[in-house]
């Protein structure tokens, strides 16, 4: 399934080539309960160009799911690539390699799978959740997210309730990595918004057995 895109290019994006910057600018935000968030704005240069290519070339699928005793449309388009599948763009393979190399001392294994979500406008969203299917439910792990397109807010809150909600707008090549106990002790979401927002694609890099 292909989608029509209307993206306002970043005013700060001058280079037409698609390339990764260094990872030494990552900043870590401790969240509590052993969870942390690494953030690096603008890691990918040429992010708006990559957005256009992914939006046009990825075989996007729409899904329907059972929720509250009825079947509803999933409010975003999806795509996934297994560990042995070729990424939809060489830059994503390079990103996976760079992340695996950088986090090897902490993670102890490479990032393997790619998941993509296409948020077409402010009505598309993902509800509060943690990536707790598989190993993420019982052990520390990492999920890295690269965002291209217009910024949308990634919100995080403690799973136990209470505490402040952390909000990070992500787009135009921004990188965020959720690590430590984050998938077990915190939840994250992309909330709906009534504000006029452009489309965004997020690319999730996960280790084996984390979903």
N, C-alpha and C positions, 0 to 999 in steps of 0.2 A: 504494500500500500504506500503510495507516494503522497506527499502533502504539498500544498501551495505555501510558499514562504514569503514573508514580508519583513525583512530584517533591516533595521537601521544600523549601518556600519558604525563601529566605534570611531569617534573623532580622533582618538589617540593611536589608531592603527595605521601606520604609514607603509609598512613593508607588505608586499604582495606575497612573499614566500611564507611557507608554513614551517616553523621550526620551534624547537624547545629551548628554553633558557636553562641556566644552571639551577640546581636544587638547593644551593647553599643559602638562599634567602628564606627558606622555610622558617616560620615562627610557630612555636608550640604554645597552645593554650591548655593548661590543666583544667579539666572539667570537674574532677572529684570522683571518688569511688574507683580510682585506678583508670579512669577514662581520660583521654586527651584528644586534642584537635590540632593538626598541623595545617597552616594556611600559607599559600603563596599566590598572591595576585599576579595575573598576567604571565603565568609560566609559559603558555603557548603563544607565540607570535604568529600572526596570520589567522587568528581564531575565527574571525568572521568569514574568511574564505573557506576554512574547514567546515564551518557550519553549513554553508551553501552546498558543499560537495556531499556531506553526510545526508543532509535533508533530501537531496535528489537521488542519491545512489543506494542508500540502505534500504533493504526490503522491510519496511515498517509494517507492523501488524497491530490491529486493534483487537482487544480482548474483552470478553464479558465474564463476570465473576458472580458467584452467589454471595449475597450480602443481605443480612436481615430478612431472610426467607424470600428473597426475590433476586432476579438476575439483572445486573446493572452493567453499563459500559464502564470499563476502566478509563479514567479521565486523563489519558496520555497514550501515545503510541510507543511500542516496545520493539526491541531487537536484542538478540543475544548471540554471542560467539563463544563456542567451547574452546578449551585450551589448545586443541589441535586445528582450529579453524583459522584461516587467514583473516586478520582484522580488515575492516572495510576501508581503511586508509593507512598507508605506511607510517604516518605520524603517530598513530595509536599503537602500533607495534613498537616504535621507538620509545614512546612514553612508558609502555609496560616494562621494557628492558631497563630504562633509566630508573624507574621506581623500584624495580626488583633489586637493582644494584645498590641503590641508596639505602633501602630499608633492610637489606640482608642481615646486618648485625642484630637488629631487633626482631624482625619477623622470622628469620631463619629459613625462609623458603621464598620462592618467587611468586609474584602475581601471575595468575594463569588465565582466568576467564574475563570476558568483557560483556557488560550489559549496557544497553543504551536506552534512554528515555527521552522522548520528544514532547516537550510542553509547548503546545501551539499558541496558547494565549493564557490569560489569567484564570480561565475556567478550568484548565488542566492542572492537576495537583497529584500529590501522593500523601496519604494519611499518615498519622503517627505510627511508627513501627521501628523495630530493630532488625538487622539482618541475622536472625536467630535460627534459620533453617540450617541444620547441619552443625558444624563445629563451633560456629559463633554463639551457640546457646550455652556452651560449657567451657570455653577457653578463650583467652585473649587472642585477638586477631586484628587485621587492618582491612579497611575498605577505602580505596582512593577514588576520588571523583574529580574528573576534569570537565569543566563547563565551557561550552561555546554558545554564541548567540547572546541574546539580551539577558541581563541579570535577573534572577529570581532569588527570593529569600530561602535559604536553608535554615530551618529552625530546629533546635535541639533542646530537650528538657529531660530532667531526671526521671527515670522510670518509676521510682518510688513516690513521685509526687512532690510538690513543694519546690522551692528554689526558683531562681530566675531562668527564663527561657533565653537561650543564646540564639541570636539571629545574625546570619551572614549572607549578604547578597553575593551571588556567584554568577559569573558570566564572562564573556570576552577572554577566555583562556585561563581563568582562575583555577587553581588546584586546592583541594581540601582533602585531608586524610584523617579518617576517624580511626583511632587506635586504642590499644589497651583493652579495657573492659567495656568500651563504648557501646558495642552492640548488645551487651547484656544489661548494663546498668543505666543506659540512656536510650531515648527514642529520638528519631528525627523525622522531619516532614518537609514537604514543599507546599505551603498553604495556598489556597485559592486567593485571588485578589480581584477587587473590582476596579483597580487602577488599570489604565491602558498599558499593557506590557507586550513586548515583542516575543517571538518564539525563542526557545532555548533548548539545547540538547545537552544532556549530561551523559558522561561515559564513566561507568563504574568498573574499576579493576579490583578483582578479588582473588585470594589464594584458593587453592583446591579445597572443595568441600564447604565453602562459605557461600550462602545465598540469602 
